[in-house]
Amino acid sequence: MLEYARWKYLLVAGVLVLALLFALPNVFGEDPALQVARKDHNPITADAAQCAETVREQAARQVMTATREQAARTVEDARQQAAQTRELARQRMPALVSRVVGMIRQLEGEDP
């Protein structure tokens, strides 16, 4: 039988452990689960499960509504900033252009 150094066996074992660790999510899957249990540990009835589902759906709707409103505010803020930037550029552009033209004329005058 072939004999290898101990560190090689440990390296192979370490790689196998890492591979197993990275493979675990594939074993368990991505099925999200919310486990609801009563304090007295009795099974949950169909009516209670339906009530819990309704509450969850309402909470999800509130989150989505808040997210949409926040996104709308962000877009409106961006539009206002863009308008302010355009106005500022429109006001300052003539002075900037005249300064650049003056610098170009000055450079042309210095060079023969």
C-alpha positions in Angstrom: 0.0 0.0 0.0 1.2 3.5 -0.8 2.1 5.7 2.1 1.8 9.5 2.0 2.8 12.2 4.4 0.3 12.9 7.2 -0.2 16.5 6.0 -1.5 15.2 2.7 -4.1 13.1 4.4 -5.2 16.0 6.5 -5.4 18.3 3.4 -7.6 15.8 1.6 -9.8 15.5 4.8 -10.0 19.2 5.1 -11.0 19.6 1.4 -13.7 17.0 1.8 -15.1 18.7 4.9 -15.2 22.0 3.1 -16.9 20.4 0.1 -19.5 18.9 2.4 -20.1 22.2 4.1 -20.6 24.0 0.7 -22.9 21.2 -0.5 -25.3 21.4 2.5 -27.5 24.1 1.1 -28.3 21.8 -1.8 -29.3 19.1 0.6 -31.7 21.3 2.5 -33.0 23.4 -0.4 -34.3 27.0 -0.4 -37.9 26.4 0.7 -38.5 29.1 3.3 -40.6 28.0 6.2 -42.4 29.9 8.9 -43.2 27.6 11.8 -46.1 28.8 13.9 -46.7 27.0 17.1 -49.2 27.5 20.0 -47.9 28.0 23.5 -49.8 24.9 24.6 -48.2 22.9 21.8 -51.6 21.8 20.4 -51.9 21.6 16.6 -52.9 24.7 14.8 -56.3 24.5 13.2 -57.1 25.4 9.6 -58.8 28.6 10.7 -55.8 29.7 12.7 -53.5 28.9 9.8 -55.7 30.9 7.5 -55.7 33.8 10.0 -51.9 33.7 10.2 -51.6 33.7 6.4 -53.9 36.7 6.1 -51.9 38.7 8.6 -48.7 37.7 6.7 -50.2 38.9 3.4 -51.3 42.2 4.9 -47.8 42.8 6.4 -46.3 42.0 3.0 -48.6 44.5 1.3 -47.7 47.2 3.8 -44.0 46.6 3.2 -44.5 46.8 -0.6 -46.6 50.0 -0.4 -44.0 51.6 1.8 -41.2 50.5 -0.5 -43.1 51.9 -3.6 -43.7 55.2 -1.8 -40.1 55.5 -0.8 -39.0 54.7 -4.3 -41.3 57.4 -5.7 -39.9 60.0 -3.2 -36.4 59.0 -4.2 -37.2 59.4 -7.9 -38.9 62.8 -7.3 -35.9 64.0 -5.2 -33.5 62.9 -8.1 -35.7 64.8 -10.6 -35.6 68.0 -8.4 -31.8 67.7 -8.0 -31.4 67.3 -11.8 -33.5 70.3 -12.4 -31.5 72.4 -9.9 -28.2 71.2 -11.5 -29.5 72.1 -15.0 -30.5 75.6 -13.8 -27.2 76.1 -12.1 -25.3 75.0 -15.2 -27.4 77.3 -17.3 -26.6 80.2 -15.1 -22.9 79.5 -14.8 -22.1 78.3 -18.3 -21.7 81.7 -20.0 -19.1 82.8 -17.4 -17.3 79.5 -17.7 -17.3 79.6 -21.5 -16.0 83.2 -21.5 -13.2 82.2 -19.1 -12.2 79.2 -21.2 -12.2 81.3 -24.4 -10.1 83.9 -22.6 -7.6 81.2 -21.5 -7.4 79.8 -25.0 -6.8 83.3 -26.5 -4.1 83.9 -23.8 -2.4 80.6 -24.7 -2.6 81.3 -28.4 -1.1 84.8 -27.8 1.8 83.4 -25.9 2.7 80.8 -28.6 4.1 82.1 -31.8 
